C-alpha cells in the first residue's frame, strides 16, 4: 500500500520542531510500536491493525508534493518510509 502525504516519511521526532531528527527509511511495525515515538506519520491504530492484518504487508509513505515520488514508489524504488509487518522483511 502506498500512502501519499505531504511529509517525506517517518522521523524519530517532528523534523519541523527538531531539525536533528533522524529519518527512518524502513522499520517493522513491531519495532516502531516498541519505540513509542511521540510523533508518528500515521495514527497508532493503523499500525496496531497492520500488525494483525492478513493481506497488508507494508505501507510506504511518500511525499505527494515532490514530483516523481509516486512514480518511483510504483516502480519499487526506495522513496519515503516503508513500515512492514513482522516476518515480511525484504
MARLOKOL-919350 format. One record per residue (C-alpha): x negated, y, z negated. Coordinates in Angstrom, 2 decimals, m for minus. Example, Ala and Ser with C-alpha at 12.3 -4.5 7.8 and 13.67 -1.06 7.14 Angstrom:
2
m12.30 / m4.50 / m7.80
m13.67 / m1.06 / m7.14
This chain:
90
0.00 / 0.00 / 0.00
m1.30 / 3.46 / 0.84
m0.16 / 6.27 / m1.43
m0.57 / 9.71 / 0.14
m1.10 / 12.55 / m2.33
m2.75 / 15.94 / m2.46
m5.63 / 14.53 / m4.55
m8.88 / 12.92 / m3.42
m8.40 / 9.90 / m5.67
m8.91 / 8.84 / m9.26
m11.40 / 10.56 / m11.58
m12.46 / 9.96 / m15.18
m10.76 / 13.28 / m16.04
m8.94 / 16.06 / m14.18
m11.64 / 17.42 / m11.84
m9.93 / 20.82 / m11.74
m10.40 / 21.20 / m15.50
m13.58 / 19.12 / m15.86
m15.98 / 19.65 / m12.92
m18.27 / 16.92 / m14.30
m15.52 / 14.26 / m13.99
m16.70 / 11.17 / m12.11
m14.90 / 9.86 / m9.05
m13.72 / 6.23 / m9.29
m13.66 / 4.72 / m5.78
m12.44 / 1.22 / m6.78
m11.15 / m0.26 / m10.03
m8.93 / m3.10 / m11.20
m5.58 / m2.37 / m12.84
m6.77 / m4.18 / m15.98
m9.96 / m2.10 / m16.25
m8.10 / 1.13 / m15.55
m5.47 / 0.45 / m18.22
m8.22 / m0.55 / m20.67
m9.96 / 2.81 / m20.13
m6.77 / 4.54 / m21.31
m7.59 / 7.70 / m19.34
m5.65 / 10.80 / m20.30
m5.10 / 11.88 / m16.70
m4.08 / 9.33 / m14.04
m3.31 / 9.72 / m10.34
m0.09 / 7.72 / m10.76
2.36 / 7.03 / m13.56
1.15 / 4.43 / m16.05
4.36 / 2.43 / m15.50
3.38 / 1.90 / m11.83
0.10 / 0.36 / m12.98
1.85 / m1.87 / m15.51
4.30 / m3.08 / m12.85
1.46 / m3.63 / m10.41
m0.35 / m5.85 / m12.90
2.65 / m8.22 / m12.76
3.56 / m7.77 / m9.08
3.72 / m10.74 / m6.76
3.21 / m9.02 / m3.43
1.38 / m5.74 / m4.05
m2.31 / m6.49 / m4.38
m3.74 / m3.00 / m4.17
m2.84 / 0.65 / m3.87
m5.10 / 3.03 / m2.00
m4.73 / 6.69 / m2.93
m5.76 / 9.17 / m0.25
m5.60 / 12.91 / 0.23
m2.96 / 13.62 / 2.88
m4.18 / 17.21 / 3.22
m7.54 / 16.09 / 4.63
m7.38 / 15.34 / 8.36
m8.32 / 11.79 / 9.28
m7.94 / 10.23 / 5.83
m4.76 / 8.33 / 6.64
m6.20 / 7.03 / 9.91
m9.37 / 5.96 / 8.10
m7.35 / 4.15 / 5.42
m5.23 / 2.39 / 8.05
m8.47 / 1.27 / 9.72
m9.62 / m0.28 / 6.43
m12.24 / 2.34 / 5.67
m13.03 / 3.07 / 2.01
m11.49 / 6.53 / 1.51
m9.91 / 7.74 / m1.70
m9.47 / 5.32 / m4.56
m8.35 / 1.69 / m4.44
m6.71 / 0.19 / m7.52
m6.44 / m3.56 / m7.15
m4.65 / m6.27 / m9.05
m6.92 / m8.50 / m11.12
m8.06 / m11.55 / m9.22
m7.72 / m9.74 / m5.89
m11.16 / m8.08 / m5.74
m12.81 / m7.99 / m2.32
